Amino acid sequence: MHAVNDTLYANALAPFLAEVERLRPPDVEVIDAHTHLGLDEDGRSLTLAQLLEQLDAAGARRACVFPLHDPDRHPAYRVPNDRVLGWAAEAEGRLVPFCRLDPTEDPLAESERCLAAGARGIKLHPRAQDFVFDGGELDSVFGLAESAQVPILIHAGRGLPPLAEGLVDLALRHPRAVLILAHGAICDQGILTSRLADHPGVLYDISCFFPLDVMELLARVPAERIVFASDPPYGLPATSLYMALRMAAQAHLDEQTTRAVLGGTMAALLDGQGLPPVSAPRRGDSIELSGRLARVYGYASLVGPALFTGALDQARAMLDMALAACRDPEPGTVGEALDTIGAALSAADALLEAEGGVRAAIDLVYRSIVRAATEIPDTA
Ligand SMILES: [Zn+2]
């Protein structure tokens, strides 16, 4: 990016970074439960050096890592799995490799091969690999995860056919398996959180584009089952850290629980101490928003999806409406939030015009909707 744009971005970002410093518990261990390396069919890619730099920016020492939807994935994801194992070996203990499986290409043999070669978890992607959880081969993979005591991370985000019921049945047949449902389980958050409430080993990762999904998760499941994650190259650890700290504060999590969410729970799991005991969900049934910030949130939350589909004019129109909602001679109690968000959104607007500025613009818009959604502490 051009130096002028770098300065624009840095200035708008500064208040958000200051808040991270204020909210982050001292010397907290941050572990990103969901990262990728390599190349995806959609054109996205991430190198080892890039991922480590992104983790450093969030103060995260460790991360779980697995392949993308790699064009070289046939047969059985063998080539991308071996690459990830190789990169993890180069990373001096910072990366915990998971193997990615294709349920139609001998997943049990591939998971056994990878676990023997040093993998310490399994990744399943029901959208990319186009499957539902109806037993068969996956029963044996879940059985292996139980006996080898390794977690299975499952994509549970956008774009899935209804798979919750099959997944619930499979999980309940394997009560000793530890599952990490990715992206706040938004594909079916209601069914999954309700029907898996008594399963002892279900975690939810917070790599979500909309903060309300994560805030609601805190009303549905114990905080001790919610883990920090950012899904690079699609998300950024530093941005996700801001969301995690804001929603922890909004939900009145104590310092120990905040530490568990940021990395403590994953550390216990990965280091073989088992999962911590649970307590009741921390948040109440409602999410209270300032009326002024709710208007900002509504418009700003439409900017990212428009950008992802290439509708730049629509994105800018929504950004302009969000900016208009920030201009308020009577800001009530949210003047500082409106100022910070207004400055971030106008920097995002300028960055959208600049070459190579889209990523920075999205980051600022995302932080703005997180700030707007979490401004009023939970009232429960
Ligand atoms: Zn992912």
Boltz pocket constraint, residues with backbone or C-beta under 6 A from the ligand:
constraints:
  - pocket:
      binder: B
      contacts: [[A, 34], [A, 36], [A, 231], [A, 232]]
      max_distance: 6.0
